[in-house]
Amino acid sequence: MFDKLKQIKQLKELQASLKKERVEVERLGVQVIINGGLEVEEITINPSLSKEEQEKLLVDSINEAIKKIQVIAAQKMSGISGFGA
């Protein structure tokens, strides 16, 4: 039971730590910044691109940023007993 309580405490600490992480992805002037809570903090678009180009780059950038945060979360989670390898 104490192991479970320890894991819960570690997960809460991990969650707080991840919220402080920020990932920035930029492609052709379209920039996205998200935090470890998967919240978009900032978006910058390139007005010289067409609407379609902006939309595609925005989707690609958000997806890449999410993948990067997931990698960071997996790395941090592997350090918690009972999780990871």
Distance bins in CASP14 RR format, pairs under 12 A and 6 or more apart:
PFRMAT RR
TARGET T0000
AUTHOR 0000-0000-0000
RMODE 2
METHOD distances of the structure
MODEL  1
1 7 0 0 0 0 0 1 0 0 0 0 0
1 8 0 0 0 0 0 1 0 0 0 0 0
2 8 0 0 0 0 0 1 0 0 0 0 0
2 9 0 0 0 0 0 1 0 0 0 0 0
2 81 0 0 0 0 0 1 0 0 0 0 0
3 9 0 0 0 0 0 1 0 0 0 0 0
3 10 0 0 0 0 0 1 0 0 0 0 0
3 80 0 0 0 0 0 1 0 0 0 0 0
3 81 1 0 0 1 0 0 0 0 0 0 0
3 82 0 0 0 0 1 0 0 0 0 0 0
3 83 0 0 0 0 0 1 0 0 0 0 0
4 10 0 0 0 0 0 1 0 0 0 0 0
4 11 0 0 0 0 0 1 0 0 0 0 0
4 81 0 0 0 0 0 1 0 0 0 0 0
4 82 0 0 0 0 0 1 0 0 0 0 0
5 11 0 0 0 0 0 1 0 0 0 0 0
5 12 0 0 0 0 0 1 0 0 0 0 0
6 12 0 0 0 0 0 1 0 0 0 0 0
6 13 0 0 0 0 0 1 0 0 0 0 0
6 80 0 0 0 0 1 0 0 0 0 0 0
6 81 1 0 0 1 0 0 0 0 0 0 0
6 82 0 0 0 0 1 0 0 0 0 0 0
6 83 0 0 0 0 0 1 0 0 0 0 0
7 13 0 0 0 0 0 1 0 0 0 0 0
7 14 0 0 0 0 0 1 0 0 0 0 0
7 77 0 0 0 0 0 1 0 0 0 0 0
7 79 0 0 0 0 0 1 0 0 0 0 0
7 80 1 0 0 1 0 0 0 0 0 0 0
7 81 1 0 0 1 0 0 0 0 0 0 0
7 82 1 0 0 1 0 0 0 0 0 0 0
7 83 1 0 0 1 0 0 0 0 0 0 0
7 84 0 0 0 0 0 1 0 0 0 0 0
8 14 0 0 0 0 0 1 0 0 0 0 0
8 15 0 0 0 0 0 1 0 0 0 0 0
8 80 0 0 0 0 0 1 0 0 0 0 0
8 81 0 0 0 0 0 1 0 0 0 0 0
8 82 0 0 0 0 0 1 0 0 0 0 0
8 83 0 0 0 0 0 1 0 0 0 0 0
9 15 0 0 0 0 0 1 0 0 0 0 0
9 16 0 0 0 0 0 1 0 0 0 0 0
9 80 0 0 0 0 1 0 0 0 0 0 0
9 81 0 0 0 0 0 1 0 0 0 0 0
10 16 0 0 0 0 0 1 0 0 0 0 0
10 17 0 0 0 0 0 1 0 0 0 0 0
10 76 0 0 0 0 1 0 0 0 0 0 0
10 77 0 0 0 0 1 0 0 0 0 0 0
10 78 0 0 0 0 0 1 0 0 0 0 0
10 79 0 0 0 0 1 0 0 0 0 0 0
10 80 1 0 1 0 0 0 0 0 0 0 0
10 81 1 0 0 1 0 0 0 0 0 0 0
10 82 0 0 0 0 1 0 0 0 0 0 0
10 83 0 0 0 0 1 0 0 0 0 0 0
11 17 0 0 0 0 0 1 0 0 0 0 0
11 18 0 0 0 0 0 1 0 0 0 0 0
11 73 0 0 0 0 0 1 0 0 0 0 0
11 76 0 0 0 0 0 1 0 0 0 0 0
11 77 0 0 0 0 1 0 0 0 0 0 0
11 79 0 0 0 0 0 1 0 0 0 0 0
11 80 1 0 0 1 0 0 0 0 0 0 0
11 81 0 0 0 0 0 1 0 0 0 0 0
11 82 0 0 0 0 0 1 0 0 0 0 0
11 83 0 0 0 0 1 0 0 0 0 0 0
12 18 0 0 0 0 0 1 0 0 0 0 0
12 19 0 0 0 0 0 1 0 0 0 0 0
12 80 0 0 0 0 0 1 0 0 0 0 0
13 19 0 0 0 0 0 1 0 0 0 0 0
13 20 0 0 0 0 0 1 0 0 0 0 0
13 76 0 0 0 0 1 0 0 0 0 0 0
13 77 0 0 0 0 0 1 0 0 0 0 0
13 79 0 0 0 0 0 1 0 0 0 0 0
13 80 0 0 0 0 1 0 0 0 0 0 0
14 20 0 0 0 0 0 1 0 0 0 0 0
14 21 0 0 0 0 0 1 0 0 0 0 0
14 36 0 0 0 0 0 1 0 0 0 0 0
14 37 0 0 0 0 0 1 0 0 0 0 0
14 72 0 0 0 0 0 1 0 0 0 0 0
14 73 1 0 0 1 0 0 0 0 0 0 0
14 74 0 0 0 0 0 1 0 0 0 0 0
14 75 0 0 0 0 0 1 0 0 0 0 0
14 76 1 0 1 0 0 0 0 0 0 0 0
14 77 1 0 0 1 0 0 0 0 0 0 0
14 78 0 0 0 0 0 1 0 0 0 0 0
14 79 0 0 0 0 1 0 0 0 0 0 0
14 80 1 0 0 1 0 0 0 0 0 0 0
14 83 0 0 0 0 1 0 0 0 0 0 0
15 21 0 0 0 0 0 1 0 0 0 0 0
15 35 0 0 0 0 0 1 0 0 0 0 0
15 36 0 0 0 0 1 0 0 0 0 0 0
15 37 1 0 0 1 0 0 0 0 0 0 0
15 38 0 0 0 0 0 1 0 0 0 0 0
15 73 0 0 0 0 1 0 0 0 0 0 0
15 76 0 0 0 0 1 0 0 0 0 0 0
15 77 0 0 0 0 0 1 0 0 0 0 0
15 80 0 0 0 0 0 1 0 0 0 0 0
16 35 0 0 0 0 0 1 0 0 0 0 0
16 36 0 0 0 0 0 1 0 0 0 0 0
16 37 0 0 0 0 0 1 0 0 0 0 0
16 76 0 0 0 0 0 1 0 0 0 0 0
17 35 0 0 0 0 0 1 0 0 0 0 0
17 36 0 0 0 0 1 0 0 0 0 0 0
17 37 0 0 0 0 0 1 0 0 0 0 0
17 72 0 0 0 0 1 0 0 0 0 0 0
17 73 0 0 0 0 1 0 0 0 0 0 0
17 75 0 0 0 0 0 1 0 0 0 0 0
17 76 1 0 0 1 0 0 0 0 0 0 0
17 77 0 0 0 0 0 1 0 0 0 0 0
17 79 0 0 0 0 0 1 0 0 0 0 0
17 80 0 0 0 0 0 1 0 0 0 0 0
18 34 0 0 0 0 0 1 0 0 0 0 0
18 35 1 0 0 1 0 0 0 0 0 0 0
18 36 1 0 1 0 0 0 0 0 0 0 0
18 37 1 0 1 0 0 0 0 0 0 0 0
18 38 0 0 0 0 1 0 0 0 0 0 0
18 39 0 0 0 0 0 1 0 0 0 0 0
18 69 1 0 0 1 0 0 0 0 0 0 0
18 70 0 0 0 0 0 1 0 0 0 0 0
18 71 0 0 0 0 0 1 0 0 0 0 0
18 72 1 0 0 1 0 0 0 0 0 0 0
18 73 1 0 1 0 0 0 0 0 0 0 0
18 74 0 0 0 0 0 1 0 0 0 0 0
18 75 0 0 0 0 0 1 0 0 0 0 0
18 76 1 0 0 1 0 0 0 0 0 0 0
18 77 0 0 0 0 1 0 0 0 0 0 0
19 34 0 0 0 0 0 1 0 0 0 0 0
19 35 1 0 1 0 0 0 0 0 0 0 0
19 36 1 0 1 0 0 0 0 0 0 0 0
19 37 1 0 1 0 0 0 0 0 0 0 0
19 38 0 0 0 0 1 0 0 0 0 0 0
19 39 0 0 0 0 1 0 0 0 0 0 0
19 41 0 0 0 0 0 1 0 0 0 0 0
19 69 0 0 0 0 0 1 0 0 0 0 0
19 72 0 0 0 0 0 1 0 0 0 0 0
19 73 0 0 0 0 0 1 0 0 0 0 0
19 76 0 0 0 0 0 1 0 0 0 0 0
20 35 1 0 0 1 0 0 0 0 0 0 0
20 36 1 0 0 1 0 0 0 0 0 0 0
20 37 0 0 0 0 1 0 0 0 0 0 0
20 41 0 0 0 0 0 1 0 0 0 0 0
20 69 0 0 0 0 0 1 0 0 0 0 0
20 72 0 0 0 0 0 1 0 0 0 0 0
20 76 0 0 0 0 0 1 0 0 0 0 0
21 33 0 0 0 0 0 1 0 0 0 0 0
21 34 0 0 0 0 1 0 0 0 0 0 0
21 35 1 0 0 1 0 0 0 0 0 0 0
21 36 1 0 1 0 0 0 0 0 0 0 0
21 37 0 0 0 0 1 0 0 0 0 0 0
21 38 0 0 0 0 0 1 0 0 0 0 0
21 39 0 0 0 0 0 1 0 0 0 0 0
21 41 0 0 0 0 0 1 0 0 0 0 0
21 65 0 0 0 0 0 1 0 0 0 0 0
21 68 0 0 0 0 1 0 0 0 0 0 0
21 69 1 0 0 1 0 0 0 0 0 0 0
21 70 0 0 0 0 0 1 0 0 0 0 0
21 71 0 0 0 0 0 1 0 0 0 0 0
21 72 1 0 1 0 0 0 0 0 0 0 0
21 73 0 0 0 0 1 0 0 0 0 0 0
21 75 0 0 0 0 0 1 0 0 0 0 0
21 76 0 0 0 0 1 0 0 0 0 0 0
22 32 0 0 0 0 0 1 0 0 0 0 0
22 33 1 0 1 0 0 0 0 0 0 0 0
22 34 1 0 0 1 0 0 0 0 0 0 0
22 35 1 0 1 0 0 0 0 0 0 0 0
22 36 1 0 0 1 0 0 0 0 0 0 0
22 37 0 0 0 0 0 1 0 0 0 0 0
22 38 0 0 0 0 0 1 0 0 0 0 0
22 39 0 0 0 0 0 1 0 0 0 0 0
22 40 0 0 0 0 0 1 0 0 0 0 0
22 41 1 0 0 1 0 0 0 0 0 0 0
22 42 0 0 0 0 1 0 0 0 0 0 0
22 65 0 0 0 0 1 0 0 0 0 0 0
22 68 0 0 0 0 0 1 0 0 0 0 0
22 69 0 0 0 0 1 0 0 0 0 0 0
22 72 0 0 0 0 0 1 0 0 0 0 0
23 31 0 0 0 0 0 1 0 0 0 0 0
23 32 0 0 0 0 1 0 0 0 0 0 0
23 33 1 0 0 1 0 0 0 0 0 0 0
23 34 1 0 1 0 0 0 0 0 0 0 0
23 35 1 0 0 1 0 0 0 0 0 0 0
23 36 1 0 0 1 0 0 0 0 0 0 0
23 37 0 0 0 0 0 1 0 0 0 0 0
23 38 0 0 0 0 1 0 0 0 0 0 0
23 39 0 0 0 0 0 1 0 0 0 0 0
23 40 0 0 0 0 0 1 0 0 0 0 0
23 41 0 0 0 0 1 0 0 0 0 0 0
23 42 0 0 0 0 0 1 0 0 0 0 0
23 61 0 0 0 0 0 1 0 0 0 0 0
23 62 0 0 0 0 0 1 0 0 0 0 0
23 63 0 0 0 0 0 1 0 0 0 0 0
23 64 0 0 0 0 1 0 0 0 0 0 0
23 65 1 0 1 0 0 0 0 0 0 0 0
23 66 0 0 0 0 1 0 0 0 0 0 0
23 67 0 0 0 0 1 0 0 0 0 0 0
23 68 1 0 1 0 0 0 0 0 0 0 0
23 69 1 0 1 0 0 0 0 0 0 0 0
23 70 0 0 0 0 1 0 0 0 0 0 0
23 71 0 0 0 0 1 0 0 0 0 0 0
23 72 1 0 0 1 0 0 0 0 0 0 0
23 73 0 0 0 0 0 1 0 0 0 0 0
24 30 0 0 0 0 0 1 0 0 0 0 0
24 31 1 0 0 1 0 0 0 0 0 0 0
24 32 1 0 0 1 0 0 0 0 0 0 0
24 33 1 0 1 0 0 0 0 0 0 0 0
24 34 0 0 0 0 1 0 0 0 0 0 0
24 35 0 0 0 0 0 1 0 0 0 0 0
24 40 0 0 0 0 0 1 0 0 0 0 0
24 41 0 0 0 0 1 0 0 0 0 0 0
24 42 0 0 0 0 1 0 0 0 0 0 0
24 43 0 0 0 0 0 1 0 0 0 0 0
24 44 0 0 0 0 1 0 0 0 0 0 0
24 61 0 0 0 0 1 0 0 0 0 0 0
24 62 0 0 0 0 0 1 0 0 0 0 0
24 64 0 0 0 0 0 1 0 0 0 0 0
24 65 1 0 0 1 0 0 0 0 0 0 0
24 68 0 0 0 0 1 0 0 0 0 0 0
24 69 0 0 0 0 0 1 0 0 0 0 0
25 31 1 0 0 1 0 0 0 0 0 0 0
25 32 1 0 1 0 0 0 0 0 0 0 0
25 33 0 0 0 0 1 0 0 0 0 0 0
25 34 0 0 0 0 1 0 0 0 0 0 0
25 40 0 0 0 0 0 1 0 0 0 0 0
25 42 0 0 0 0 0 1 0 0 0 0 0
25 43 0 0 0 0 0 1 0 0 0 0 0
25 44 0 0 0 0 0 1 0 0 0 0 0
25 57 0 0 0 0 1 0 0 0 0 0 0
25 58 0 0 0 0 0 1 0 0 0 0 0
25 59 0 0 0 0 0 1 0 0 0 0 0
25 60 0 0 0 0 1 0 0 0 0 0 0
25 61 1 0 1 0 0 0 0 0 0 0 0
25 62 1 0 0 1 0 0 0 0 0 0 0
25 63 0 0 0 0 1 0 0 0 0 0 0
25 64 1 0 1 0 0 0 0 0 0 0 0
25 65 1 0 1 0 0 0 0 0 0 0 0
25 66 0 0 0 0 1 0 0 0 0 0 0
25 67 0 0 0 0 1 0 0 0 0 0 0
25 68 1 0 0 1 0 0 0 0 0 0 0
25 69 0 0 0 0 0 1 0 0 0 0 0
26 32 1 0 0 1 0 0 0 0 0 0 0
26 33 0 0 0 0 1 0 0 0 0 0 0
26 42 0 0 0 0 0 1 0 0 0 0 0
26 43 0 0 0 0 0 1 0 0 0 0 0
26 44 0 0 0 0 1 0 0 0 0 0 0
26 45 0 0 0 0 0 1 0 0 0 0 0
26 46 0 0 0 0 1 0 0 0 0 0 0
26 57 0 0 0 0 1 0 0 0 0 0 0
26 58 0 0 0 0 0 1 0 0 0 0 0
26 60 0 0 0 0 0 1 0 0 0 0 0
26 61 1 0 0 1 0 0 0 0 0 0 0
26 64 0 0 0 0 1 0 0 0 0 0 0
26 65 0 0 0 0 0 1 0 0 0 0 0
27 44 0 0 0 0 0 1 0 0 0 0 0
27 45 0 0 0 0 0 1 0 0 0 0 0
27 46 0 0 0 0 1 0 0 0 0 0 0
27 49 0 0 0 0 0 1 0 0 0 0 0
27 53 0 0 0 0 1 0 0 0 0 0 0
27 54 0 0 0 0 0 1 0 0 0 0 0
27 56 0 0 0 0 1 0 0 0 0 0 0
27 57 1 0 1 0 0 0 0 0 0 0 0
27 58 0 0 0 0 1 0 0 0 0 0 0
27 59 0 0 0 0 0 1 0 0 0 0 0
27 60 1 0 0 1 0 0 0 0 0 0 0
27 61 1 0 1 0 0 0 0 0 0 0 0
27 62 0 0 0 0 0 1 0 0 0 0 0
27 63 0 0 0 0 0 1 0 0 0 0 0
27 64 0 0 0 0 1 0 0 0 0 0 0
27 65 0 0 0 0 0 1 0 0 0 0 0
28 44 0 0 0 0 0 1 0 0 0 0 0
28 45 0 0 0 0 0 1 0 0 0 0 0
28 46 1 0 1 0 0 0 0 0 0 0 0
28 47 0 0 0 0 0 1 0 0 0 0 0
28 48 0 0 0 0 1 0 0 0 0 0 0
28 49 1 0 0 1 0 0 0 0 0 0 0
28 50 0 0 0 0 0 1 0 0 0 0 0
28 53 1 0 0 1 0 0 0 0 0 0 0
28 54 0 0 0 0 1 0 0 0 0 0 0
28 56 0 0 0 0 1 0 0 0 0 0 0
28 57 1 0 1 0 0 0 0 0 0 0 0
28 58 0 0 0 0 0 1 0 0 0 0 0
28 60 0 0 0 0 0 1 0 0 0 0 0
28 61 0 0 0 0 1 0 0 0 0 0 0
29 43 0 0 0 0 0 1 0 0 0 0 0
29 44 1 0 0 1 0 0 0 0 0 0 0
29 45 1 0 0 1 0 0 0 0 0 0 0
29 46 1 0 1 0 0 0 0 0 0 0 0
29 47 0 0 0 0 1 0 0 0 0 0 0
29 48 0 0 0 0 1 0 0 0 0 0 0
29 49 1 0 0 1 0 0 0 0 0 0 0
29 53 0 0 0 0 0 1 0 0 0 0 0
29 54 0 0 0 0 1 0 0 0 0 0 0
29 57 1 0 0 1 0 0 0 0 0 0 0
29 58 0 0 0 0 0 1 0 0 0 0 0
29 61 0 0 0 0 1 0 0 0 0 0 0
30 42 0 0 0 0 0 1 0 0 0 0 0
30 43 1 0 0 1 0 0 0 0 0 0 0
30 44 1 0 0 1 0 0 0 0 0 0 0
30 45 1 0 1 0 0 0 0 0 0 0 0
30 46 1 0 1 0 0 0 0 0 0 0 0
30 47 0 0 0 0 0 1 0 0 0 0 0
30 48 0 0 0 0 0 1 0 0 0 0 0
30 49 1 0 0 1 0 0 0 0 0 0 0
30 50 0 0 0 0 0 1 0 0 0 0 0
30 51 0 0 0 0 0 1 0 0 0 0 0
30 53 0 0 0 0 1 0 0 0 0 0 0
30 54 1 0 0 1 0 0 0 0 0 0 0
30 55 0 0 0 0 1 0 0 0 0 0 0
30 56 0 0 0 0 1 0 0 0 0 0 0
30 57 1 1 0 0 0 0 0 0 0 0 0
30 58 1 0 1 0 0 0 0 0 0 0 0
30 59 0 0 0 0 1 0 0 0 0 0 0
30 60 0 0 0 0 1 0 0 0 0 0 0
30 61 1 0 1 0 0 0 0 0 0 0 0
30 62 0 0 0 0 1 0 0 0 0 0 0
30 64 0 0 0 0 0 1 0 0 0 0 0
30 65 0 0 0 0 0 1 0 0 0 0 0
31 40 0 0 0 0 0 1 0 0 0 0 0
31 41 0 0 0 0 0 1 0 0 0 0 0
31 42 1 0 0 1 0 0 0 0 0 0 0
31 43 1 0 0 1 0 0 0 0 0 0 0
31 44 1 0 1 0 0 0 0 0 0 0 0
31 45 0 0 0 0 1 0 0 0 0 0 0
31 46 0 0 0 0 1 0 0 0 0 0 0
31 54 0 0 0 0 0 1 0 0 0 0 0
31 57 0 0 0 0 1 0 0 0 0 0 0
31 58 0 0 0 0 1 0 0 0 0 0 0
31 61 1 0 0 1 0 0 0 0 0 0 0
31 62 0 0 0 0 0 1 0 0 0 0 0
31 64 0 0 0 0 0 1 0 0 0 0 0
31 65 0 0 0 0 1 0 0 0 0 0 0
32 38 0 0 0 0 0 1 0 0 0 0 0
32 39 0 0 0 0 0 1 0 0 0 0 0
32 40 1 0 0 1 0 0 0 0 0 0 0
32 41 0 0 0 0 1 0 0 0 0 0 0
32 42 1 0 0 1 0 0 0 0 0 0 0
32 43 1 0 1 0 0 0 0 0 0 0 0
32 44 1 0 0 1 0 0 0 0 0 0 0
32 45 0 0 0 0 1 0 0 0 0 0 0
32 54 0 0 0 0 0 1 0 0 0 0 0
32 57 0 0 0 0 1 0 0 0 0 0 0
32 58 1 0 0 1 0 0 0 0 0 0 0
32 59 0 0 0 0 1 0 0 0 0 0 0
32 60 0 0 0 0 1 0 0 0 0 0 0
32 61 1 0 1 0 0 0 0 0 0 0 0
32 62 1 0 1 0 0 0 0 0 0 0 0
32 63 0 0 0 0 1 0 0 0 0 0 0
32 64 0 0 0 0 1 0 0 0 0 0 0
32 65 1 0 1 0 0 0 0 0 0 0 0
32 66 0 0 0 0 1 0 0 0 0 0 0
32 68 0 0 0 0 0 1 0 0 0 0 0
32 69 0 0 0 0 0 1 0 0 0 0 0
33 39 0 0 0 0 1 0 0 0 0 0 0
33 40 1 0 0 1 0 0 0 0 0 0 0
33 41 1 0 1 0 0 0 0 0 0 0 0
33 42 1 0 1 0 0 0 0 0 0 0 0
33 43 1 0 0 1 0 0 0 0 0 0 0
33 44 0 0 0 0 1 0 0 0 0 0 0
33 61 0 0 0 0 1 0 0 0 0 0 0
33 62 0 0 0 0 0 1 0 0 0 0 0
33 64 0 0 0 0 0 1 0 0 0 0 0
33 65 1 0 0 1 0 0 0 0 0 0 0
33 68 0 0 0 0 0 1 0 0 0 0 0
33 69 0 0 0 0 0 1 0 0 0 0 0
34 40 1 0 1 0 0 0 0 0 0 0 0
34 41 1 0 0 1 0 0 0 0 0 0 0
34 42 0 0 0 0 1 0 0 0 0 0 0
34 43 0 0 0 0 1 0 0 0 0 0 0
34 61 0 0 0 0 1 0 0 0 0 0 0
34 62 1 0 0 1 0 0 0 0 0 0 0
34 63 0 0 0 0 0 1 0 0 0 0 0
34 64 0 0 0 0 1 0 0 0 0 0 0
34 65 1 0 1 0 0 0 0 0 0 0 0
34 66 1 0 0 1 0 0 0 0 0 0 0
34 67 0 0 0 0 0 1 0 0 0 0 0
34 68 0 0 0 0 1 0 0 0 0 0 0
34 69 1 0 0 1 0 0 0 0 0 0 0
34 70 0 0 0 0 0 1 0 0 0 0 0
34 72 0 0 0 0 0 1 0 0 0 0 0
35 41 1 0 1 0 0 0 0 0 0 0 0
35 42 0 0 0 0 0 1 0 0 0 0 0
35 65 0 0 0 0 1 0 0 0 0 0 0
35 66 0 0 0 0 0 1 0 0 0 0 0
35 68 0 0 0 0 0 1 0 0 0 0 0
35 69 1 0 0 1 0 0 0 0 0 0 0
35 72 0 0 0 0 0 1 0 0 0 0 0
35 73 0 0 0 0 0 1 0 0 0 0 0
36 65 0 0 0 0 1 0 0 0 0 0 0
36 66 0 0 0 0 1 0 0 0 0 0 0
36 68 0 0 0 0 1 0 0 0 0 0 0
36 69 1 0 1 0 0 0 0 0 0 0 0
36 70 0 0 0 0 1 0 0 0 0 0 0
36 71 0 0 0 0 0 1 0 0 0 0 0
36 72 1 0 0 1 0 0 0 0 0 0 0
36 73 1 0 0 1 0 0 0 0 0 0 0
36 76 0 0 0 0 0 1 0 0 0 0 0
37 65 0 0 0 0 0 1 0 0 0 0 0
37 66 0 0 0 0 0 1 0 0 0 0 0
37 69 1 0 0 1 0 0 0 0 0 0 0
37 70 0 0 0 0 0 1 0 0 0 0 0
37 72 0 0 0 0 0 1 0 0 0 0 0
37 73 0 0 0 0 1 0 0 0 0 0 0
38 62 0 0 0 0 1 0 0 0 0 0 0
38 63 0 0 0 0 0 1 0 0 0 0 0
38 65 0 0 0 0 1 0 0 0 0 0 0
38 66 1 0 0 1 0 0 0 0 0 0 0
38 67 0 0 0 0 0 1 0 0 0 0 0
38 68 0 0 0 0 0 1 0 0 0 0 0
38 69 1 0 0 1 0 0 0 0 0 0 0
38 70 0 0 0 0 1 0 0 0 0 0 0
38 72 0 0 0 0 0 1 0 0 0 0 0
38 73 0 0 0 0 1 0 0 0 0 0 0
39 62 0 0 0 0 0 1 0 0 0 0 0
39 65 0 0 0 0 0 1 0 0 0 0 0
39 66 0 0 0 0 0 1 0 0 0 0 0
39 69 0 0 0 0 0 1 0 0 0 0 0
40 58 0 0 0 0 0 1 0 0 0 0 0
40 61 0 0 0 0 0 1 0 0 0 0 0
40 62 1 0 0 1 0 0 0 0 0 0 0
40 65 0 0 0 0 1 0 0 0 0 0 0
40 66 0 0 0 0 1 0 0 0 0 0 0
40 69 0 0 0 0 0 1 0 0 0 0 0
41 62 0 0 0 0 0 1 0 0 0 0 0
41 65 0 0 0 0 0 1 0 0 0 0 0
41 69 0 0 0 0 0 1 0 0 0 0 0
42 61 0 0 0 0 0 1 0 0 0 0 0
42 62 0 0 0 0 0 1 0 0 0 0 0
42 65 0 0 0 0 0 1 0 0 0 0 0
43 54 0 0 0 0 0 1 0 0 0 0 0
43 55 0 0 0 0 0 1 0 0 0 0 0
43 57 0 0 0 0 0 1 0 0 0 0 0
43 58 1 0 0 1 0 0 0 0 0 0 0
43 59 0 0 0 0 0 1 0 0 0 0 0
43 61 0 0 0 0 1 0 0 0 0 0 0
43 62 0 0 0 0 1 0 0 0 0 0 0
43 65 0 0 0 0 0 1 0 0 0 0 0
44 54 0 0 0 0 0 1 0 0 0 0 0
44 57 0 0 0 0 0 1 0 0 0 0 0
44 58 0 0 0 0 1 0 0 0 0 0 0
44 61 0 0 0 0 1 0 0 0 0 0 0
45 51 0 0 0 0 1 0 0 0 0 0 0
45 53 0 0 0 0 1 0 0 0 0 0 0
45 54 1 0 1 0 0 0 0 0 0 0 0
45 55 0 0 0 0 1 0 0 0 0 0 0
45 56 0 0 0 0 0 1 0 0 0 0 0
45 57 0 0 0 0 1 0 0 0 0 0 0
45 58 1 0 0 1 0 0 0 0 0 0 0
45 61 0 0 0 0 0 1 0 0 0 0 0
46 53 0 0 0 0 1 0 0 0 0 0 0
46 54 1 0 0 1 0 0 0 0 0 0 0
46 55 0 0 0 0 0 1 0 0 0 0 0
46 56 0 0 0 0 0 1 0 0 0 0 0
46 57 1 0 0 1 0 0 0 0 0 0 0
46 58 0 0 0 0 0 1 0 0 0 0 0
46 61 0 0 0 0 0 1 0 0 0 0 0
47 53 0 0 0 0 0 1 0 0 0 0 0
47 54 0 0 0 0 1 0 0 0 0 0 0
48 54 0 0 0 0 1 0 0 0 0 0 0
48 57 0 0 0 0 0 1 0 0 0 0 0
49 55 0 0 0 0 1 0 0 0 0 0 0
49 56 0 0 0 0 1 0 0 0 0 0 0
49 57 1 0 0 1 0 0 0 0 0 0 0
49 58 0 0 0 0 0 1 0 0 0 0 0
50 56 0 0 0 0 1 0 0 0 0 0 0
50 57 0 0 0 0 0 1 0 0 0 0 0
51 57 0 0 0 0 0 1 0 0 0 0 0
51 58 0 0 0 0 0 1 0 0 0 0 0
52 58 0 0 0 0 0 1 0 0 0 0 0
52 59 0 0 0 0 0 1 0 0 0 0 0
53 59 0 0 0 0 0 1 0 0 0 0 0
53 60 0 0 0 0 0 1 0 0 0 0 0
53 61 0 0 0 0 0 1 0 0 0 0 0
54 60 0 0 0 0 0 1 0 0 0 0 0
54 61 0 0 0 0 0 1 0 0 0 0 0
55 61 0 0 0 0 0 1 0 0 0 0 0
55 62 0 0 0 0 0 1 0 0 0 0 0
56 62 0 0 0 0 0 1 0 0 0 0 0
56 63 0 0 0 0 0 1 0 0 0 0 0
57 63 0 0 0 0 0 1 0 0 0 0 0
57 64 0 0 0 0 0 1 0 0 0 0 0
58 64 0 0 0 0 0 1 0 0 0 0 0
58 65 0 0 0 0 0 1 0 0 0 0 0
59 65 0 0 0 0 0 1 0 0 0 0 0
59 66 0 0 0 0 0 1 0 0 0 0 0
60 66 0 0 0 0 0 1 0 0 0 0 0
60 67 0 0 0 0 0 1 0 0 0 0 0
61 67 0 0 0 0 0 1 0 0 0 0 0
61 68 0 0 0 0 0 1 0 0 0 0 0
62 68 0 0 0 0 0 1 0 0 0 0 0
62 69 0 0 0 0 0 1 0 0 0 0 0
63 69 0 0 0 0 0 1 0 0 0 0 0
63 70 0 0 0 0 0 1 0 0 0 0 0
64 70 0 0 0 0 0 1 0 0 0 0 0
64 71 0 0 0 0 0 1 0 0 0 0 0
65 71 0 0 0 0 0 1 0 0 0 0 0
65 72 0 0 0 0 0 1 0 0 0 0 0
66 72 0 0 0 0 0 1 0 0 0 0 0
66 73 0 0 0 0 0 1 0 0 0 0 0
67 73 0 0 0 0 0 1 0 0 0 0 0
67 74 0 0 0 0 0 1 0 0 0 0 0
68 74 0 0 0 0 0 1 0 0 0 0 0
68 75 0 0 0 0 0 1 0 0 0 0 0
69 75 0 0 0 0 0 1 0 0 0 0 0
69 76 0 0 0 0 0 1 0 0 0 0 0
70 76 0 0 0 0 0 1 0 0 0 0 0
70 77 0 0 0 0 0 1 0 0 0 0 0
71 77 0 0 0 0 0 1 0 0 0 0 0
71 78 0 0 0 0 0 1 0 0 0 0 0
72 78 0 0 0 0 0 1 0 0 0 0 0
73 79 0 0 0 0 0 1 0 0 0 0 0
73 80 0 0 0 0 0 1 0 0 0 0 0
73 83 0 0 0 0 0 1 0 0 0 0 0
73 84 0 0 0 0 0 1 0 0 0 0 0
74 80 0 0 0 0 0 1 0 0 0 0 0
74 83 0 0 0 0 1 0 0 0 0 0 0
74 84 1 0 0 1 0 0 0 0 0 0 0
74 85 0 0 0 0 0 1 0 0 0 0 0
75 83 0 0 0 0 0 1 0 0 0 0 0
75 84 0 0 0 0 1 0 0 0 0 0 0
75 85 0 0 0 0 0 1 0 0 0 0 0
76 83 0 0 0 0 1 0 0 0 0 0 0
76 84 0 0 0 0 0 1 0 0 0 0 0
77 83 1 0 1 0 0 0 0 0 0 0 0
77 84 1 0 0 1 0 0 0 0 0 0 0
77 85 0 0 0 0 0 1 0 0 0 0 0
78 84 1 0 1 0 0 0 0 0 0 0 0
78 85 1 0 0 1 0 0 0 0 0 0 0
79 85 0 0 0 0 1 0 0 0 0 0 0
END
